[in-house]
Amino acid sequence: MKTLTKFKLAVPFILLLSLIIPFIIGSCSPSNPTYTSDEPVELNVSAAASLTDALQAVNNGYMEANKNVTILINFASSGTLQQQIEQGAPADVFISAAAKQMNALQDSGLIIDDTRQNLLNNKVVMVVPSDSSLNITSFMDLLRDEVKQVAIGDPEFVPAGTYGKQALELLGIYEQLQPKLIFGSDVRQVLAYVEGGNVDAGIVYSTDAAITDGVKIVADAPYEINSKIVYPVAIIKDSTKVAAGQAYIDFLFSDEAKGIFEEYGFSVVSQ
């Protein structure tokens, strides 16, 4: 009888453990969800224009490995993307070319805070048409009379333009150059202006300059500027595909994606 009594007492305890143990294990599991569903999913990714070539290659690799995932990509200046997200445009993941735009969305409660990570580094450079005969070799050369027009991204919306303006201000020549400045809607437009010979020089990312033989790099922005250039990534608060979004972000930090980003001149931030 005593043995039976002990058994009866043990049963509720075992049942209790069966309920508690999964909870404990779940609490110790990684916080980042893994997307394992076989259901088809469309993931809306809004990304800075400077990522166009590299991210398309990364996305192709991701979709090849995940046949049920379709990535719908929206490339534009980071400031434009920020405004679109603020206005309710469909977006699950945002990759900005600067912290400023991500900070604005975070301050407005529009991203999931703990999904935010710094993904990539880049640097700002000055380029000229590959056939330029003006012998421009430094930012100070932009002050010369024979240099008529200089393209730069709109500093209000284009991170490369913001960094470019900061570089010119640091060098003490921004005010003097203002009559010569032509603002582009994104960094790729600036690159096109220089590549087409429509301007004498332009300020773009080194990764943009690397995709064409139509321009040549003649100067790097000061270290004080380039050392702070970072591309953050995060999931949008209103996304209904958080698990899929997190799985995608995890892939962006994978060795496969890192190799592709480095081919295009980016460096992946160490985790």
C-alpha positions in Angstrom: 0.0 0.0 0.0 2.9 2.3 0.8 4.4 1.7 -2.6 1.1 2.4 -4.3 0.7 5.7 -2.3 4.2 6.8 -3.4 3.3 6.0 -7.0 0.1 8.1 -6.8 2.1 11.0 -5.4 4.8 10.7 -8.1 2.4 10.9 -11.0 1.3 14.5 -10.5 4.9 15.4 -10.0 5.9 13.8 -13.3 3.1 15.5 -15.1 4.2 18.8 -13.6 7.7 18.3 -14.9 6.4 17.5 -18.3 4.8 20.9 -18.4 7.8 22.8 -16.9 10.7 21.3 -18.8 9.6 22.4 -22.3 9.1 25.9 -20.9 12.6 25.9 -19.4 14.1 24.6 -22.6 12.2 27.2 -24.7 13.5 30.0 -22.4 17.1 28.9 -23.0 16.7 28.7 -26.8 18.1 31.4 -29.1 16.0 34.6 -29.2 16.2 34.8 -33.0 13.5 32.7 -34.6 14.4 30.4 -37.5 12.1 30.3 -40.5 11.5 26.6 -41.2 8.0 26.7 -42.8 7.5 25.3 -46.2 4.6 27.7 -46.9 5.3 30.2 -49.7 6.2 33.7 -48.3 6.9 37.0 -50.0 9.4 39.1 -48.0 9.4 42.9 -48.7 12.9 44.3 -48.3 13.6 48.0 -48.5 17.3 48.7 -49.0 19.7 51.6 -49.7 20.4 52.2 -53.4 24.1 51.6 -52.9 23.4 48.0 -52.1 21.7 47.3 -55.5 24.2 45.0 -57.1 25.5 43.2 -54.0 22.1 42.6 -52.4 20.6 41.3 -55.6 23.4 38.7 -55.7 22.9 37.8 -52.1 19.1 37.6 -52.5 19.5 35.3 -55.5 21.6 32.9 -53.4 19.0 33.1 -50.6 16.0 32.3 -52.9 18.0 29.5 -54.5 18.4 27.9 -51.1 14.8 28.7 -50.0 12.6 28.0 -52.9 9.5 29.0 -51.0 10.7 32.5 -50.3 10.3 35.3 -52.8 12.2 38.6 -51.9 10.5 41.7 -53.2 13.2 44.3 -53.2 12.7 48.1 -53.1 15.9 50.1 -53.7 16.0 53.9 -53.1 17.8 56.5 -51.0 17.6 55.6 -47.3 15.7 58.9 -46.6 13.1 58.0 -49.2 12.7 54.5 -47.8 12.3 55.9 -44.3 9.5 58.2 -45.5 7.8 55.3 -47.3 7.9 53.1 -44.2 6.6 56.0 -42.1 3.7 56.4 -44.6 2.8 52.7 -44.3 4.4 51.2 -47.4 4.8 47.4 -47.3 8.2 46.5 -45.8 9.3 43.6 -43.6 13.1 44.4 -43.5 14.9 47.7 -43.8 18.6 48.1 -44.6 19.7 51.7 -44.3 23.0 53.2 -45.5 23.2 55.2 -42.3 22.2 55.1 -38.7 20.2 58.3 -39.0 17.2 56.9 -40.9 17.1 53.7 -38.8 17.3 55.9 -35.6 14.3 57.9 -36.9 12.2 54.8 -37.4 13.3 53.4 -34.0 12.4 56.6 -32.2 9.0 56.4 -33.8 8.5 52.8 -32.7 8.4 51.5 -36.3 11.0 48.8 -36.0 11.4 45.8 -33.7 14.3 47.1 -31.5 16.0 43.8 -30.7 16.3 42.8 -34.4 18.4 45.9 -35.2 22.0 45.0 -36.0 24.9 46.8 -37.8 25.5 44.8 -41.0 28.0 46.5 -43.3 30.8 49.1 -43.5 31.6 51.2 -46.5 33.6 54.4 -47.3 32.9 57.6 -49.3 35.2 58.6 -52.1 35.5 61.3 -54.8 35.3 60.1 -58.4 35.8 61.7 -61.8 35.0 60.5 -65.3 37.6 57.9 -66.4 38.6 60.1 -69.3 38.9 63.4 -67.2 41.8 65.6 -68.1 41.3 68.1 -65.2 43.9 66.4 -63.0 41.7 66.4 -59.9 43.5 64.5 -57.2 42.1 65.9 -54.0 38.9 67.4 -52.6 40.6 70.8 -52.5 41.0 70.7 -56.3 37.2 71.1 -56.5 37.7 74.8 -55.7 39.6 75.4 -59.0 37.9 77.5 -61.5 38.0 74.9 -64.3 35.9 72.5 -62.1 32.4 73.7 -62.9 30.0 71.1 -61.4 30.2 68.5 -58.6 27.5 65.9 -58.0 26.6 64.8 -54.5 23.6 63.0 -53.1 20.9 65.3 -51.5 22.2 65.4 -47.9 18.7 65.5 -46.6 17.8 62.0 -48.0 21.0 60.3 -49.3 23.5 59.1 -46.7 26.4 59.2 -49.1 25.4 62.9 -49.7 25.2 63.5 -45.9 28.7 62.0 -45.5 30.0 63.9 -48.5 28.7 67.2 -47.1 30.3 66.4 -43.7 33.6 65.7 -45.5 33.5 69.0 -47.3 32.5 70.8 -44.1 35.4 69.1 -42.3 37.7 70.3 -45.0 36.2 73.8 -44.7 35.1 74.1 -48.4 31.4 73.2 -48.4 30.1 76.8 -48.5 32.5 77.8 -51.3 31.4 74.8 -53.3 27.7 75.3 -53.0 27.3 77.1 -56.3 28.9 74.1 -58.1 26.9 71.4 -56.4 24.4 69.2 -58.3 22.2 67.1 -55.9 21.2 63.6 -56.9 18.2 61.7 -55.7 20.3 58.7 -54.7 24.0 57.7 -54.9 23.5 55.8 -58.2 22.2 58.9 -59.9 25.3 60.7 -58.7 27.4 57.9 -60.2 25.5 58.2 -63.5 26.2 61.9 -63.6 29.9 61.3 -63.3 30.0 58.3 -65.6 28.2 60.2 -68.3 30.6 63.2 -68.1 27.7 65.5 -67.0 29.7 66.7 -64.1 33.5 67.1 -63.4 33.4 65.1 -60.1 31.1 63.4 -57.7 31.0 61.9 -54.2 29.9 58.3 -54.0 30.6 55.1 -52.0 33.7 53.1 -53.0 31.4 50.2 -53.7 29.5 52.2 -56.3 32.7 53.3 -58.1 33.8 49.6 -58.2 30.9 48.5 -60.5 31.9 50.7 -63.5 34.9 51.5 -65.6 33.4 54.9 -66.4 34.8 56.5 -63.3 38.0 56.5 -61.3 38.6 57.1 -57.6 40.8 60.1 -57.0 40.5 60.7 -53.2 39.0 59.1 -50.1 37.0 61.1 -47.6 38.8 61.9 -44.3 39.0 59.0 -41.9 36.8 60.9 -39.4 34.0 60.5 -41.9 34.6 57.0 -43.3 35.2 55.5 -39.9 31.5 56.0 -38.9 29.8 54.7 -42.0 27.6 51.8 -41.1 24.6 50.0 -42.7 22.1 48.9 -40.0 19.3 46.3 -40.6 16.1 45.7 -38.7 12.6 44.2 -39.0 9.7 46.6 -39.4 7.3 46.6 -36.4 4.2 46.0 -38.6 5.7 43.0 -40.4 3.6 39.8 -40.2 6.6 37.8 -41.3 9.0 38.2 -38.4 10.3 34.7 -38.4 11.0 34.8 -42.2 12.5 38.3 -41.8 14.8 37.1 -39.0 15.9 34.0 -41.0 16.8 36.4 -43.9 18.8 38.7 -41.6 20.6 35.7 -40.2 21.6 34.8 -43.8 23.0 38.3 -44.4 25.6 37.5 -41.7 26.4 34.1 -43.1 29.8 33.2 -44.7 28.1 32.9 -48.1 26.6 36.4 -48.0 29.8 37.8 -46.5 31.7 36.5 -49.4 29.4 38.2 -51.9 29.4 41.5 -50.0 33.2 41.5 -49.9 33.3 40.9 -53.7 31.4 44.2 -54.1 33.7 46.1 -51.7 31.7 46.0 -48.5 32.9 44.6 -45.2 30.5 42.7 -42.9 30.4 43.9 -39.3 31.7 41.3 -36.9 29.0 39.8 -34.6 
